[in-house]
Amino acid sequence: MSPLKVISQQPPGGRCTLYARYADTIAATLGWSHRIVHDECRDAHGSGFPSLWIRDEAIQPSDGVILSPDDICAFLERQGIAAERNDELRLRLQAILDEFLETWTPAT
């Protein structure tokens, strides 16, 4: 079983796409496998989409809306990931979030 998964709608929307990009980067940086699971259940940061899971636990966003690099790296730190790797990962994830926020337009 992959230590990392994203639960996404099909086709993916904004946060689903963001979390998939986060997963790609986490997997590449830490050498982990990952998978995307498509689901019709809307349960943000729970058992449905959008959510990012590491080792069978959905990471919860500190703002209650969208996962930040700090949320992910704090979670990984609690899982024992070395600080140096976390620092590198935080920079990569922040670049992804910055790009997302520059291009994202909220639904009206």
N, C-alpha and C positions, 0 to 999 in steps of 0.2 A: 504494500500500500504506500502511496506517495505521502511524504510528510507534509505536503503543501497542496491545497486545492482551492479553486475559486468556484463558487456557485453563481451561475450567471443565467440570465434570460436568453432566449434565442429569438431573434437576433439580439446581441448585446447592446445595451444602452450605454450611457456615459460612465456611471460608476462601475458597471460590469466590465467595460473595456479598461478602465483605469486599474481595477483590481487584477485583471488578467496581465496587464503590463507590469504591475508590481510583482506578480508571481513569476513572470519570466525573469525579471531582474534578480529576485531573491534566489531563484533556482540557479541562475548562472553564477551568482556571487558565492553561494554556499555549496554549490555542487549537488543540489538536491533535485529529485524529480518532482514534477507537478502535473496536475491535471485540471481540466475545466469540466464541470458538471453542469449540464443544462437542466433547469427546473422551472416549473410554472408557478411555484409558490413564492409570493412576495412576502419575505420575512427578513428585511434588511438586518444584516449582522447577526442572523439567527440561523434557522435551518433552511432558509430559502435564499433568494438572490436579493441584492448583491451581498456577497460575503466572502471573506478571505479567511481560510482555515489553516492553521498550523498544528500538526499533531492532534487532530480531532477536537480542536477548540477554535471557535470563531473569534477573531480579534475584534474588540469593541472600540469604536472611535471615541476619543475623549470628548469630542463636541457633540456626539450622538448622531452625527449625520454622515461624515465621510472620513475614511481612514487617512491619517497623515503618516509621513515617514517616522515621526516621533512615536506614534502609537505602535507601529510595527516593530521598530527597533527596541522600544521598551519591552514589548512582549518577548522578542528574541533574546534580550538580555536576561530576562527571567528564566528563559529556557537554557541558559548557559552559553550562548554564542559570545565569542571573544569580542572585547571592545574594539579592537582594530578592525575586525571584519564588519562590525556594526557601524563604525564610523564611515567606512567605504560605502556600505550599503545605503546609509542615510543620505549621502550625497547623490547617489544614483536615483534613489526614490524621490528625492526632492526635485530633481530635474524633471522627472516624469510628472509629478504633481504640478509644478510650475507651468509646464506645457499644457496640461489638462485645463488648468484654471484660465490660461490665456485664451483658449479656444472654446471653452464651455459656455453655453448659453442656457440658462434655466428654462424649464418648461413654463409656459404661461397659461 
